[in-house]
Amino acid sequence: MTTSAPPPSSGSDANSGDPEELKRRVRAHWDAEPCGTRGLEGDDLRAAFHQQERERYAVDAHIPAFADFPAARGKRVLEIGVGAGTDFIQWLRAGADAWGVDLSPQSLALTRERIAAEGLALPSFTDDADDDAD
């Protein structure tokens, strides 16, 4: 599952100031390569996710101590930008009432897939916290 993100636009729309155009471009970028998926490969998704998790926390070793996932047990947690779900799944494993948002529908789909592979209950997600509720 290796993907490559499109390069940033250098055209006239790159700095147009149009928030919807910017949001479209950001969404396209993260849909092409959800955060935390570089190098995620293989047919066994659960094994690939575990390998990616080991690599992430080897590189970013400060995250588990800083986030203190176990302290979230029974608490409500909102993660903004769930990406591939590496940190988000830690909240679920710790027993938090976790909620997630991400601009990228592909990131949310990948995180849902990861949660299902772990056999955990799916929490609530939304794709765009900027949209007005009707």
C-alpha positions as CSV (number, residue, x, y, z in Angstrom):
1,M,0.0,0.0,0.0
2,T,2.7,2.5,-1.0
3,T,1.4,5.8,-2.3
4,S,3.0,9.0,-3.5
5,A,1.5,12.4,-2.7
6,P,1.2,15.0,-5.5
7,P,3.6,17.9,-5.4
8,P,2.4,21.2,-4.0
9,S,0.8,23.4,-6.6
10,S,2.9,26.3,-7.9
11,G,0.2,27.6,-10.1
12,S,-1.9,30.8,-9.6
13,D,-4.4,28.9,-7.4
14,A,-1.7,28.0,-4.9
15,N,-2.0,31.4,-3.2
16,S,-5.5,32.3,-4.3
17,G,-6.8,32.9,-0.8
18,D,-9.9,30.8,-1.6
19,P,-10.4,28.6,1.5
20,E,-12.4,26.0,-0.4
21,E,-9.7,25.6,-3.0
22,L,-7.0,25.3,-0.3
23,K,-9.1,22.7,1.5
24,R,-9.6,20.8,-1.7
25,R,-5.8,20.8,-2.3
26,V,-5.0,19.7,1.2
27,R,-7.6,17.0,1.1
28,A,-6.2,15.7,-2.2
29,H,-2.7,15.7,-0.7
30,W,-3.6,13.6,2.4
31,D,-6.0,11.4,0.4
32,A,-3.0,10.5,-1.8
33,E,-0.8,9.7,1.1
34,P,-2.5,9.6,4.5
35,C,-0.2,10.8,7.3
36,G,1.8,7.8,8.6
37,T,1.4,5.5,5.6
38,R,4.8,6.0,3.9
39,G,6.3,2.6,3.7
40,L,3.1,0.8,4.8
41,E,3.2,-2.3,2.7
42,G,2.0,-5.9,2.5
43,D,-1.2,-7.9,2.2
44,D,-1.4,-8.6,6.0
45,L,-2.7,-5.2,7.1
46,R,-2.6,-6.0,10.8
47,A,1.1,-6.9,10.5
48,A,1.8,-3.9,8.4
49,F,0.1,-1.6,10.9
50,H,2.0,-3.1,13.8
51,Q,5.3,-2.7,11.9
52,Q,4.4,1.0,11.1
53,E,3.5,1.5,14.8
54,R,6.9,0.1,16.0
55,E,8.7,2.3,13.4
56,R,6.8,5.4,14.3
57,Y,7.4,5.2,18.1
58,A,11.1,4.3,17.4
59,V,11.5,7.5,15.5
60,D,9.1,9.6,17.6
61,A,9.8,8.0,21.0
62,H,8.6,11.0,22.9
63,I,4.9,10.6,21.8
64,P,3.8,7.8,24.2
65,A,5.3,9.6,27.2
66,F,3.9,13.0,26.2
67,A,0.5,11.7,25.2
68,D,0.2,9.4,28.3
69,F,-2.3,7.2,26.6
70,P,-3.1,5.1,29.7
71,A,-4.2,8.2,31.6
72,A,-7.0,8.6,29.1
73,R,-8.9,5.6,30.3
74,G,-12.6,6.5,30.7
75,K,-12.0,10.1,29.5
76,R,-13.2,11.7,26.3
77,V,-10.4,12.4,23.8
78,L,-10.6,14.3,20.5
79,E,-7.9,13.7,18.0
80,I,-7.8,16.2,15.2
81,G,-6.1,14.7,12.1
82,V,-6.2,11.0,12.8
83,G,-4.1,10.2,9.7
84,A,-3.3,6.4,9.6
85,G,-4.7,6.0,13.1
86,T,-1.4,5.1,14.8
87,D,-1.9,7.4,17.8
88,F,-5.7,7.2,17.6
89,I,-5.7,3.4,18.2
90,Q,-3.6,4.0,21.3
91,W,-6.4,6.0,22.8
92,L,-8.9,3.2,22.1
93,R,-6.6,0.5,23.5
94,A,-6.2,2.6,26.6
95,G,-10.0,2.7,27.1
96,A,-10.7,6.3,26.2
97,D,-13.9,7.5,24.7
98,A,-12.1,8.6,21.6
99,W,-13.4,10.7,18.7
100,G,-11.5,11.6,15.6
101,V,-11.7,14.1,12.8
102,D,-9.7,14.3,9.6
103,L,-10.1,16.3,6.4
104,S,-9.1,13.3,4.4
105,P,-11.8,10.6,3.8
106,Q,-9.0,8.2,2.8
107,S,-7.4,8.7,6.2
108,L,-10.6,8.0,8.0
109,A,-11.2,4.9,5.9
110,L,-7.7,3.6,6.7
111,T,-8.1,4.3,10.4
112,R,-11.5,2.5,10.4
113,E,-9.8,-0.4,8.6
114,R,-7.0,-0.5,11.2
115,I,-9.5,-0.4,14.1
116,A,-11.4,-3.3,12.6
117,A,-8.2,-5.3,12.1
118,E,-7.5,-4.9,15.8
119,G,-11.1,-6.0,16.7
120,L,-11.9,-2.8,18.5
121,A,-15.2,-1.0,18.4
122,L,-15.5,1.8,15.9
123,P,-15.7,5.2,17.5
124,S,-17.3,8.3,16.0
125,F,-15.6,10.1,13.2
126,T,-16.3,13.1,11.0
127,D,-14.4,14.2,7.9
128,D,-14.4,17.9,8.2
129,A,-14.7,19.9,11.4
130,D,-14.9,23.1,9.4
131,D,-18.3,22.2,7.8
132,D,-21.4,23.9,9.4
133,A,-23.8,21.5,11.0
134,D,-27.3,21.6,9.5
